[in-house]
Each structure stands twice: as structure tokens, then as C-alpha cells.
């Protein structure tokens, strides 16, 4: 399952004539695949009787057209950076982590419990504890499927899916029966003490004299960017990252090199789950300030698309997360503007992006690469 | 638990098992040909929507069934195009189909029927009705133990339940006794041998996925036009994944897969019975914990009792001729 990892190594193997410039693989092909996904999305919009061009215009304006929109786009992107990084770390180990949704949910639960318990404490303390708690919660939820895969050979794709369902049931129980605020009808916990809230970015920047419009964008965005740097260092510049990638590339070779696949499977999944758990930082501690039912809303699945489009590299993941953040924010604008379009249209576009960027990534590849080899050879022959 | 309660649990088991069996057999054909199909869930959901939409518009459940099969095959062909023709990642492709359908079905339902992402409720002529087998009532009253069993559990289902029951021996025959089945098993184990013998690997996989799509479509049609009366968003609720787990638990063989499906369905039927019932020594278990029973069971079974489940060797690997 190294669909993403092979992309970086293409053109360097034996018997591969000529190099294809890196930007073809890392920029041109994703853009082409994205364009194909948008063309098919347009067909869907046509099928439900709307004009695709004006829909795309609303989508674009709704996501980047005015300052508040950009704040919302970045706020959604924060979640997708976390889940995209989560999926990519597992991918580097050859694992397909579909459980980001459940891991984010349980990580968020841990963060919510910190928020409830640490009322009155200053936010930096709460945030630090919450980061640890969220990481532990998410990692714990990823650990069991990882253990079962590593030691018992259970299929990790199926066990992580089952753990999504189990997490949803557990959270429903906790919010309906245990954590529900007294005298409250809807299943949500009481609001955290205001001192524990992660500052919104417009507040934080307002204090140093920079004015940006109000939006749910908060400091967890900064932590998301920090996580990108940490993942980059971890995967490519530490011994653990090297071992994980070795297991992902060739498990048998890893065994010969004295690297334990089972230990690395568990390590990669625990880190993956921890990253997914940080979604709670943005949603629970940053925006809702309470535990609510279903605050993850499918971000774990979007992470798959983000990792695929971002070629499992943090820089790519930030860009892909921005794209999906824009889709989300623009999509809600779309549902607002057009009576026949609802928010699920965004999920359709997401699915198509996963299809074209992930499963059909070879659709244009051979043709484009052949094109570039031909044009690259010509000047060499002339000289 | 008295006998009639037991029978009603078994009856519920059969009802829940039918779509699982159809979907698991669909997965069996795909995986035996060497294509992992995690998109069963999405294809079922698409089938459920297509069946309900077509039945609602035309008034015929049979046209609904055809539409569902068509939708299933169409999505299977997308999967085949991505994974067989373009050697794409099979799990990613299946996941893409699941997400796409999860968004597409409510979007289309919202736009076409304006009922908040559902189809209109199907009237009695637009659904598959239950069929009373001959002499069900007479035997049910006259014969002591087997009579009620016949009346309650075996008789009184819709045609798709019986079709699912027949599909198991039919699938076993096709897989183990037909020429197509021999080639199917070969292409899942060693595609290059099949290729060397001059048979098209891609062709076989496409055929297997057509069967897979038709079966998942029928499984979806069961949900919306036989068991339920219309399409509700996300109505498959993980059934496609359970079917896949049943397939692994059944070690990619039709009869054991059937029993795995029955086991999951039994867990579900018991789950419904257990809701709100006080269990001696434990008390009332919160409903959410009971509802997660089939999922927990899946994890436990996959972790403990399958043993070393050996998938078809070529399963999950794209066949590239030059390799």
C-alpha cells in the first residue's frame, strides 16, 4: 500500500530512462488529477440542475473572497493538517489508517476531560496538559488495532473502521448519560471555564496590535504547523522514522536489517493516532469549549485525501489541507446560495478527489512522463 | 427464553443476514479474483438509493432492483478501471467509492425528491412483500416443534432473502465446479500463471467485479425496498465492512462465510432484544454498548478465532504484465 511513497521515488530506479522533473510529479500531476475531480463534480452539479460555473465561483469566493472566509478556511484546514499528518505517518509504515475519525474523537474526549477538570487554570497550562492528553487518547485508540495487526495479523483496515464505530458508541453513551450538563437537553458537556479556552488568533494578534477579522481560527493552527515540522524531522531525520519507512517499503528487508516490523507498526500507529487526537484541540478547546456529539464530522476520512494529495509530505499536506479547508468553507456558502445543493456536495467532491488523486493517480502519469522524457531528450541530442 | 422468543430472534437473524450474505459473496468474487473491495459499503448504499429512487418513480420494486444492480455494477467498473486498468491502490479506490457514495446519495435525494436527503416512503406495491410458503399456517399449528419453526423462521420472508439463501450454493458451485471458478481462483492466487496460459487477467477481474457489483446492488435493494420502505442516508451503517469481516472470518469460502454472516446477524438480533432488558447481576446495559456488540464481535473474531487467515495470494496486488 505504498501508493503515495512510490511517487517520490519514481524515475530513480533501475531501467528507468531519464529523470522527470520533480515538479511534474509533485505539482503538475496532482493539479491535473484535481482538475479531473472538479470536472466530474461539475457533472454532478449539472445533474442536480445547477450551473457548475457559478457554483465554482461561489465556492471560490466563499473560501478566499473576503477576510473572514480566509479565517474559516484556515480553521477547517487545521483539522485536516492533523488528520492528514496522521494518515501519512501510518502510510510511511505501509499502513492504511482509516481510524482517524475514532482516534480524533477519543483524543478530543481526553482533551475535553482536561478542559472540564482544569477549570480556572491559565490556558497555557491547560493547553500543555491537553496536548499530552489528546496525544495519549488518540494513541490509545490506535494502539489496539495496531497491536492486533502486529501480533495477531488482524486486518488493520477493518479493525480501525470497527474502532470508529465503537468510539462513536462510547462517546454517545458518555455524552448522553454521563458528561451531559445538568438540566441540559442536548447531549453536550458543560462549558469549560473561560480561562482554559485556547485564544482565537484574532485575540492573540489583537494583543500585539495586529488586526484581523473575527473567525474560529485559534492557536491550534500554530500547533498544527509545529506538528508538520516535528513530523518532517521525525520521518526523515531520526532513526525511528528511518525504521518506519524501511518497514513500509519492504517488511522482509527490514527484518534482515534487524528492524522489528511489529514494533514499528505499533509506533507508527500510536503517532498517527496522537496526531489525529489533536483535532480535539482545535474543535473542543479552541472553538466549542465543551464536548459535543460528533464534533469530528468526518475529518478523519478527509485526512486520507489530504495525505494522498499532499504526497505524504508535510508541505504537501499543508497545501492539500488548505484546499480541503477551502472546499469546506466554500461548500457551506454553496449550500447557502443554492436551494438544491446541500452540504453533502462537499463530500462528493472529497470522494472524487480521493478517487482521482489516490486511486487513479496513474491516469495521466504515463502520458505526461512520456511527454517530458521526449522533450527532455531533444535538447540533449542537439547538443 | 421461551421457544417463540427464540424463533423471533432467529427470524430477525435471517432478516439481517440476507444483505450481509449477498455483500459477503460479492466480496468473495472480488477477492478471489485478487481485487480487495472495501467499497462494498458504498456500493450497497448506492444500490439502496437506486432501488428506492427507481421503485418510487416507477412503482415497481423489480425495476428498483435492476437499477440497484446497475448502480452496483457501475461503481464496480469504476473500481476495476482504477485498480485493474490503472493499477491504482485498491483500498484507496474502495474508500473513495464509499466516501463518494456517502455524499452523492443524499445530494441526489435532496435534489430529486426534496425530502431532506431521503426518498419518499415506498407504498405496499413498490416494495418486495413477504411470501408465505405453502402450508405455513397449517403446519405451524399442527406440527409441534418444526411447525412453528417453519412458519416463523423459514416462511414469511421476501424474495430477496430466498435469493440470498440460494446464492450461497450457487456461488460455491461457480467457484469450485465451473471453468470460470477455476480461473477465478487461479487469478487470485497466481495471475502470471493465468496470463501465461493465455487467459486475460484483466478480463477475469472485470468479470468478477461485475458479479460483485450486481450482488452488492441487490444487497442494497434489500435494505431499501424489502427490509425498509425507502432510502435513508447512511442506511448501510457499516454493513459492508461487516460483510468484509465475515468474508475474512469465513476464510474466503462460501459456506463458512454464510455462517459468519449468520453469527453477525444473530449478534444484531440479540442486540435488539437486549435493549432495556435487565441482565441478572449486571442490570440494564446502556443501549450504546449493546449497539456496538457486532463491531466488538468483529474485532474479537478477527483477533482471536480466525487463526492465520490466508487471503488469496494475489489479493490487493495490481497485476503488471512486465513484472
Contacts between the chains, C-beta under 8 A, distances in Angstrom:
chain1	res1	chain2	res2	distance
A	1	B	89	6.1
A	1	B	91	6.2
A	1	B	316	7.8
A	3	B	88	7.2
A	3	B	89	3.8
A	3	B	92	6.0
A	44	B	104	6.9
A	44	B	107	7.1
A	47	B	108	7.4
A	47	B	111	7.9
A	48	B	107	6.7
A	48	B	108	6.7
A	48	B	110	8.0
A	48	B	111	3.5
A	48	B	112	7.5
A	49	B	111	6.7
A	96	B	91	5.2
A	96	B	92	7.8
A	98	B	95	6.8
A	144	B	299	7.9
A	148	B	299	7.3
A	148	B	302	7.2
A	148	B	303	4.8
A	152	B	302	7.9
A	152	B	303	4.9
A	152	B	304	7.4
A	153	B	308	6.4
A	153	B	309	7.2
A	154	B	299	7.4
A	154	B	302	4.2
A	154	B	303	5.0
A	154	B	306	7.9
A	155	B	248	6.3
A	155	B	302	6.6
A	157	B	38	6.3
A	157	B	91	6.0
A	158	B	241	6.3
A	158	B	244	6.2
A	158	B	245	5.3
A	158	B	248	7.2
A	158	B	298	7.1
A	158	B	302	6.4
A	159	B	299	5.6
A	159	B	302	6.4
A	159	B	303	7.7
A	161	B	238	7.3
A	161	B	241	5.0
A	162	B	241	7.2
A	162	B	245	7.7
A	162	B	295	4.5
A	162	B	296	7.6
A	162	B	298	5.2
A	162	B	299	5.0
A	163	B	299	7.4
A	165	B	238	5.6
A	165	B	292	6.5
A	165	B	295	4.5
A	166	B	292	5.1
A	166	B	295	5.3
A	166	B	296	6.5
A	166	B	299	7.8
A	169	B	288	4.4
A	169	B	289	6.9
A	169	B	291	5.7
A	169	B	292	4.0
A	169	B	295	7.7
A	170	B	288	7.1
A	170	B	292	7.6
A	172	B	288	4.9
A	173	B	286	5.1
A	173	B	288	3.9
A	173	B	289	6.5
A	176	B	288	7.4
A	177	B	286	6.0
A	301	B	95	7.6
A	301	B	99	5.8
A	304	B	92	7.3
A	304	B	95	6.2
A	308	B	92	6.7
A	340	B	110	7.1
A	340	B	111	4.6
A	341	B	107	7.5
A	341	B	111	7.5
A	342	B	106	7.0
A	342	B	107	6.5
A	342	B	110	4.9
A	342	B	117	7.1
A	344	B	102	7.9
A	344	B	103	4.6
A	344	B	104	7.8
A	344	B	106	4.6
A	344	B	107	4.7
A	344	B	110	7.2
A	344	B	117	7.1
A	345	B	103	6.9
A	345	B	107	5.3
A	346	B	103	7.2
A	347	B	99	6.3
A	347	B	100	7.9
A	347	B	102	6.0
A	347	B	103	2.8
A	347	B	104	8.0
A	347	B	107	7.9
A	348	B	100	6.2
A	348	B	103	3.9
A	348	B	104	5.1
A	348	B	107	5.7
A	349	B	103	7.8
A	350	B	99	5.8
A	350	B	100	8.0
A	350	B	103	6.8
A	351	B	96	5.5
A	351	B	97	7.4
A	351	B	98	7.7
A	351	B	99	3.8
A	351	B	100	2.8
A	351	B	101	7.3
A	351	B	102	7.4
A	351	B	103	5.7
A	351	B	104	7.3
A	352	B	96	7.6
A	352	B	100	6.1
A	354	B	92	6.7
A	354	B	95	6.5
A	354	B	96	3.9
A	354	B	99	6.1
A	354	B	100	7.7
A	355	B	78	7.4
A	355	B	82	6.9
A	355	B	93	6.9
A	355	B	96	3.8
A	355	B	97	7.3
A	355	B	100	6.4
A	358	B	88	7.3
A	358	B	89	6.4
A	358	B	92	3.9
A	358	B	93	7.3
A	358	B	95	8.0
A	358	B	96	6.2
A	359	B	82	4.0
A	359	B	83	6.9
A	359	B	86	7.8
A	359	B	88	3.9
A	359	B	89	6.0
A	359	B	90	8.0
A	359	B	92	4.8
A	359	B	93	3.4
A	359	B	96	5.4
A	360	B	81	7.8
A	360	B	82	5.0
A	360	B	86	5.8
A	360	B	88	5.7
A	360	B	93	7.9
A	361	B	88	6.6
A	362	B	86	4.5
A	362	B	87	6.1
A	362	B	88	6.3
A	363	B	86	5.9
